[in-house]
């Protein structure tokens, strides 16, 4: 897997921090409840940071841009 950029690392760190403190929610808008599985948290982190192996490069780029907008660090 290719290395993550700085923005991707920060996003991954933020998501894992939320998981560790019990703040990470699953599903659209967090309606799926708290994430209890470490593996699920990692999958969410990689997806949000745009470094998922399962998504296409275009989809990864879109996901990172969406996360940046959400975090307010465009």
Backbone torsions as a table, in degrees:
resi	resn	phi	psi	omega
1	UNK	NA	140.8	-178.3
2	UNK	-72.7	156.1	-178.0
3	UNK	-68.8	152.6	180.0
4	UNK	-84.9	148.8	174.4
5	UNK	-77.6	173.2	179.6
6	UNK	-60.0	-43.6	179.9
7	UNK	-63.6	-39.0	179.9
8	UNK	-66.6	-40.1	179.0
9	UNK	-63.2	-43.4	-179.4
10	UNK	-62.8	-40.8	179.6
11	UNK	-65.1	-44.4	178.7
12	UNK	-60.6	-44.2	179.5
13	UNK	-62.1	-41.6	-179.7
14	UNK	-63.4	-44.1	-178.5
15	UNK	-65.2	-42.2	-180.0
16	UNK	-68.2	-32.8	176.1
17	UNK	-64.4	-43.8	177.6
18	UNK	-60.8	-41.5	179.8
19	UNK	-62.6	-46.2	-177.0
20	UNK	-60.5	-34.3	-178.2
21	UNK	-96.7	9.3	175.2
22	UNK	73.6	24.4	-177.7
23	UNK	-104.7	-8.0	-175.7
24	UNK	-80.1	126.5	-179.8
25	UNK	-112.8	152.3	179.7
26	UNK	-106.8	161.9	176.7
27	UNK	83.9	170.4	-178.5
28	UNK	-65.9	120.3	179.9
29	UNK	73.4	11.5	178.5
30	UNK	74.1	21.4	-177.0
31	UNK	-81.0	-7.4	-178.5
32	UNK	-84.1	-2.8	179.5
33	UNK	92.2	-178.9	-177.3
34	UNK	-68.0	144.3	175.3
35	UNK	-83.4	125.6	-177.8
36	UNK	-107.2	-19.9	-176.0
37	UNK	-96.3	131.9	177.9
38	UNK	-62.8	-39.5	179.8
39	UNK	-62.4	-40.8	178.7
40	UNK	-65.9	-38.8	179.0
41	UNK	-63.7	-40.6	178.5
42	UNK	-65.0	-41.5	178.8
43	UNK	-62.7	-41.2	178.2
44	UNK	-65.0	-42.8	-179.6
45	UNK	-60.9	-46.6	-179.1
46	UNK	-66.7	-37.3	179.8
47	UNK	-67.0	-46.0	-178.8
48	UNK	-66.9	-34.6	-177.2
49	UNK	-82.2	-7.1	178.1
50	UNK	74.9	34.3	178.2
51	UNK	-128.3	30.0	179.6
52	UNK	-78.3	139.5	176.9
53	UNK	-76.8	-23.0	-175.7
54	UNK	-80.2	-26.9	-176.9
55	UNK	-91.3	156.0	177.9
56	UNK	-72.4	158.7	178.5
57	UNK	-55.8	-39.2	179.2
58	UNK	-65.1	-41.5	180.0
59	UNK	-67.2	-39.4	177.4
60	UNK	-61.2	-43.2	-179.7
61	UNK	-62.4	-42.8	178.6
62	UNK	-61.7	-44.6	-178.3
63	UNK	-63.1	-41.4	179.4
64	UNK	-65.5	-42.6	179.5
65	UNK	-62.9	-41.3	179.5
66	UNK	-63.5	-42.0	179.5
67	UNK	-66.8	-40.5	178.3
68	UNK	-60.9	-43.5	178.0
69	UNK	-61.4	-43.4	-178.8
70	UNK	-63.5	-39.4	-178.9
71	UNK	-79.5	-17.3	179.0
72	UNK	80.6	27.3	176.5
73	UNK	-124.5	66.2	179.6
74	UNK	-70.5	NA	NA
